[in-house]
Amino acid sequence: MSIKSKIDGIRLIWRFDNRWQLMAWRLFFPHEPINIYRLGDVQFMSNCSAGDANGARAVIATPMYR
């Protein structure tokens, strides 16, 4: 994984309400496949081992589908 992709991932995580929890979780438990993201009233669980984690984050955190 390149530095650019890691920085892009941090930028996406930073948009969520539970950003500190997500950052700590990724730092201390990097191989844990399940993450829970919160943005306002929306909460969703993402399974990183399924290969859809980046897409799900991008759909919620970016204007991709607005």
ZIKA-V849838 format. One record per residue. N is the residue number from 1. RES is the residue in one letter. NEAR is the number of other C-alpha atoms within 10 Angstrom. D_CENTER is the distance of its C-alpha to the mean C-alpha in Angstrom with 2 decimals. Layout:
BEGIN
N;RES;NEAR;D_CENTER
N;RES;NEAR;D_CENTER
END
This chain:
BEGIN
1;M;5;15.46
2;S;6;16.64
3;I;8;16.15
4;K;9;15.31
5;S;10;12.33
6;K;11;11.07
7;I;11;11.87
8;D;12;10.22
9;G;14;6.81
10;I;14;7.86
11;R;13;9.12
12;L;17;6.24
13;I;20;4.69
14;W;15;8.45
15;R;16;9.03
16;F;19;8.06
17;D;15;11.11
18;N;15;10.02
19;R;18;8.64
20;W;12;11.39
21;Q;15;10.79
22;L;18;7.25
23;M;15;8.99
24;A;11;12.01
25;W;15;10.67
26;R;14;9.36
27;L;10;12.69
28;F;9;15.04
29;F;10;13.85
30;P;10;12.41
31;H;11;13.83
32;E;12;12.65
33;P;14;11.27
34;I;14;10.21
35;N;15;7.33
36;I;12;8.22
37;Y;22;6.66
38;R;16;9.70
39;L;14;11.03
40;G;9;14.80
41;D;6;16.28
42;V;8;13.49
43;Q;11;11.69
44;F;12;10.16
45;M;13;9.62
46;S;18;7.95
47;N;15;10.13
48;C;14;9.13
49;S;11;12.90
50;A;9;13.60
51;G;11;12.32
52;D;11;10.55
53;A;16;6.84
54;N;14;6.80
55;G;11;9.27
56;A;15;7.98
57;R;19;5.11
58;A;15;8.14
59;V;12;10.56
60;I;19;9.53
61;A;16;8.77
62;T;11;11.60
63;P;8;15.21
64;M;8;15.16
65;Y;7;16.87
66;R;6;18.61
END
